[in-house]
């Protein structure tokens, strides 16, 4: 559209300014605080603090819940993606709207609605009590956090998988059937390998926010369950130790970068 590089650069300059002010500068501040102490001297103590028992426990729990949530999202999203890819456009639009519509609501409101549903005297337990069934004790447990993660991040798994499935040429499936492959063989040898890029994108888009979340664990886990995101938030907002908070944030950044590198390499190999 813009053949002149100078005009293209001028048009893109607002984005570069935005990226500099709101992305690069905050990252530079995190690196500075994380690699220095209160006197300004360089140190790795803030990063090494992740080995402390309470920090390591929070990190391992966050990794565990993020992996569980990602797996559940995948198991739910893949069949739904196949249904969307096979349906006609009218039905497809209705089903897609059902899953995308909640995303238009504020993230905290969506999570707060699950607090109302899952609390000990909430809607679900009210229905169970009416039916003379035993009450559920889900709120303030890891299970409640997983439910909140799956609910909030499921659309991020559905859309990449659906896009990959929709791009598969039906003739490829028909060719596999003509060559004698049954439904299971066709899925394992044709459909699943062709959707690996979508799966990798979905896993990345779910695992990273699930690993770093603190709002969901605060609202649905209460003060009893601390993930690494909660620990970092408390370092910034309660103890005001920006150096420790930034050091722990750098550890999370390392996990995110490793995840993104693995995803990029896998997508390149698939291509």
N, C-alpha and C positions, 0 to 999 in steps of 0.2 A: 504493500500500500504506500509506504514511504520509501522511495528509492534513494533519497538523500539521507545519508547517515546522520547529518547534523539535525535534520528535522525529526528523524526518528528518536534521536537522543533527547531533543527538546520535549517531545511528547512523553517520553518515558521518565523525564527528570522528576516529576512529582512522586512517582513510585520509588525511585532511588532515594529521594529525600525521606519518604515515609519509612523505607526499610532501614535507612541509616539511623533515624531518630528513635524508632520504636522497636527495632530488632537488634541491630548491631551494637548500639550504645548500651542497652540493657544487658546484652550478653557480655560485653566488655566489663561492665560493672560487676556482674556475677563472678567473672573470672578474677577480677582484681580483688574483690573481697574474699573469695574462696582461697586464693593463693597468698594472702597476707594475714598478719595478725593485727591487733589493735595499734601497735606501734608502726605499722606499715612495712615490717620486715617480711620477706618471702618465707613461706612455710607450707608444708604439706599436711600439717596436723589437722586442719579442718576437713580435708578429704579422708585422712586416715581415721577420723572419728566414726566413720561408717562401721568400723570393726568393733566399736563398743557394743556390748550385749543388747542394750535397749534399741540402738539404731539398727543393728544387724537383724534383730527380731522383726522390727517394723518393715525392713526391706524385704526379708524373706516372705513375710505375710502378704505384702503388696504384690510380690512376684507370683505367689501361689494364687491369690484371688484374681489377679489379672489373667493368668493362664487359664484358670477355670472359666472365667467370664468369656474369654476369647473362644475357647472350645465350645461353650454352650451357644454363643452367637453363631459360630460356624455351622453347628449341627442344626440350628433353626433356620439359618439364612440360606443354606444350599438347597434344601427341598423347596423353600418358598421361591428362590430364584428360578428353579426349574419350572415351577407352576406359572410364574410370571412370563417366562420365555415361551411357554407353550400356549398360553391363553391368547384370546383375541384382544385387540387394543382396548375395547370398551371395558371388559372385565379387568384387564391389566391396569387401566387407569384407576379403577375403583380400589383395587387391592393396594396399589402403590400409594394412593392417597391416604388409605387407612394407616399405613406405617409412617408416612412422611408428615402427615398433619400434626402429630404431637410435637414434631421438631420445631414447629412454628411457635410453640409455647416456650416461655422462659425455662431454662435448665433447672433452676432452683425450685420453680413451681412444680415441675414434673417430679422432682425428687420428693418435694414436700407432700405431694399427693400419695406417694408410696408410704410415707410416714403415717398418714391418715388411714391407709388401708391396713398396714401391718402392725400398728401399735396394739398393745394388750387389750384395749377396749375400743379398737377400731372397727372399721366396716366389716372386714373378713371375720373377725372373732364374733361380731354381732350376729352375722348370718349363721355361723356355726352354733352359737348359743341358741338361736331361734330354732335350729334343726336338731337341738339336743345332742350336738356332737362336741367332742373335746376341743378346747381352745388351742390355738397355735401360739407358740412363743418364738416369734421370728425376729421382732425388732431388737436392735442392739446385739445382733449376732453377725458372724461372717456371711451367713446365708442371706441376710437382708441386704448386705453390701453387694453381694453378687447379683441379686435381683435388680437392684438399682443400676448397676453397671450394664447388665444385659439389656434392660429396658432403654437406657439412654443411648447406648452405643450400637444396638442391633442394626439400625438403618445404615450405619457406616460399613457394615459387613454385607448387607443385602445388595446395595447398589453396585459395588464392583463385581460381585459374583453374577448378578443378573446381567450386567453389561457383557461379561465374558461369555455367558451362556447364549445371549441373544445374537452374538456375532458368529456362532458356530453355524456353518452351512449345513442345512438339513440333508443335503446330498452326501455329506461325509458320514452321517449316521446311517443313512440308507445303504451306503456302500458297505459299511461294516456288517449290517444285517444280511446283505446279499452274499457276503463272504462266509456266512455261517455263524457269526457271533450272536450270542444271546443277549438279553438285556443287561445282565450283570457284566459280561465281557465288554460290551459296547460302552458301558459307563466307565469301567475301570481303565480300559485301553484307549478310549477315544475322548469321551466327554470330560472326564476328570483331568487328564493331562492338558487339554486345551483350555481349561479354566484355571490353571495354576497361577497365571499372572493376576487374575481377579482375586483369587484366594489370598495371595501374598499381600495385595493392596488392602484387602479387608482386614487381614490379621494385623497389619501395621496400624491401620486407622482405629482399630479397637484396642490393641494391646498397649499402645503408648499412652492414650488418655486414661485407660484403666490403671496403669502402673502409677501414674502421676497424680491421680485424683485425690482430693482431700474433702471436697464438699459432700460427696456421696457418703463417704465413711463417717464424716462428722454427723450428718443428719440421720442416717440409718444405722450407724454403729454406735452412736452416742460417744461418751468419753471413755468407754470401756475398751474400744478397739482403735489402736493407732497404727495407721499405715505410714510409710515413709513420707508421703505427701503431707500428712498431719504434723509429723515431727518438724518438717521444714517450715510449715506455716507457723508453728508455735515459736520456732527460733526467730522468725521475723517479727511476729506480732505480740508475743508474750514476753520472751526474754530479751528481745531486741538485740540478739547476737547475729548480726548480718554476716559475720565472717563464718560462723559455724553453719548457718542456713545456706550460705552460698557454696560452702564446701560440699555439703550433702547434695545440693542441687547439681553440682558438677558430676557427682557420681551418677545421678539419674540421667544427666545429659550423655554420659558415656554409654549407658544402656540404650538410650534412644538412638545414638549414632551407630552403635553396633547393629541394632535392629534394622536401621535404614540401609546400612551397607549390605547386610545379608539379603535384604529385600531387593536391592539394586542388582546384586550379583545374580540372584536367582532369576529375576526378570530378564537379565541379559542372556543367561544361559537358555532360558525358555525361548527367547527370540531366535 
